[in-house]
Amino acid sequence: MTIKTDDNTAGDIDAEQTVSALFKLLSHHRRRIAVQYLATQAGTTSVSDVADQIALLEGEHTHDRYERICTSLIHIHLPMLADGGAIEYDSDQEVVELRDQAADMLPYLKLADT
């Protein structure tokens, strides 16, 4: 086993920042559900479909709950996932699509399920 003695190289910092950014993106259960759901969809998916899926998985599929989920997706979770490069988010059309780069996230999501 090799032991690193110099953790200050640029490669180490970039890798640490990447892992930290990934964990931040996956830190909220609604973002994890959204990514998992989008991974099962081909092409673009409506924000309302993502909100429906979250409401079902949270176990409370009322109209009020659905509206609160839509609001949190539109104002917090989807922009954060888009900024992190995981999804393409068209706020005008209210559609999202998982980016190819997000495939790297899926193994972490599987670990989180266990």
N, C-alpha and C positions, 0 to 999 in steps of 0.2 A: 504494500500500500504506500502510495506516495503522499507526502505531506507538503502542502504549499506553505512557503514561508513568506511570500510576497503577494498580498491580496490587493495591491494598489495598481495593478496593470489595467489598462483601459478595457481589455476584454473581460476581465472579471467584473468591473463596474457595470459595463453594458449588460452582461448576463444577469447580474443581480437586479438591475433596474428593470429588465425585461420580465423576470420572474415576479418582482414586486408589482409591476403594472398588471400582469396577468392575474395575480391573486386579488388585486384591488378590483379588477373587472368582474371577477367571479365571487366577490365577497357577499353580494346580496342574492338571496334565493330567486328573486324575480329575474335577474340577469342570467342566472344559471338555467332557469326554466326556459327563458327566451332562446338562449343559444341551443339548448338541447332540442327544443321544438323546431327551430329553424333548420337544424341539421337533418331533420326528417322531411323537410319540404323542398320541392324543386322550384327554383325561380323565386320570384317575389311573393311575399305573404303580407296580408293586411295587418295593420296594428290591431285591429279588432279581433282577428283570429288569434293573435298572440295573447291578447288580454283574456279572451275566452278560455284558452288553454290554462293560463295562470289561475283564473278563477276556479276552474274545475279542480286543479291540483291543490289549491288552497282550501277546497272543501266548502266554499261559501259562494255559490253562483247566484247572487242577487243582482238586480240592476244597479243598485247603489254601489255595491262592491266592484262590479264591472267598470263603472264610471271612474271610481277611485284608482283602479288598476290602470285604465287607459291614461288617466292624468299622470300617474307616476311614470308610466312608460314614455309618454311623449315629452315630459319635462325633465326627467332624470335619467332613466335607465337606457333608453335607446340612444340619446345623444352621447352618453358615456361609452357605450359599446361602439358607436360609430367613431368617436374620437380615438378609441383604442384600436381601431382597425379591424374589429371583429365582424362588423356588419356594414352594409350600405343602407342608409336611412334617408328616404325621401319624405320629408315632413309635409310637403305640399300634397302629395298623393297618399300619404299615410300608409306607406308600404316599406317593408324591410326585406333584406336578403342577406344571408350569411355569406361572408367573403371566404375565398379559398384559404386565406391565412388562418381562419378560425379553426381549421382542422387540427391545429396544434393544441387547441384548448380542450378538445374532446376527451383525451385521456385523463386530464385533470378532473373533468366532470364525472367520469366513471369512477374515479377514486373517491370523489366526494359522496357518491351514492352508497358506498360500502360502509 
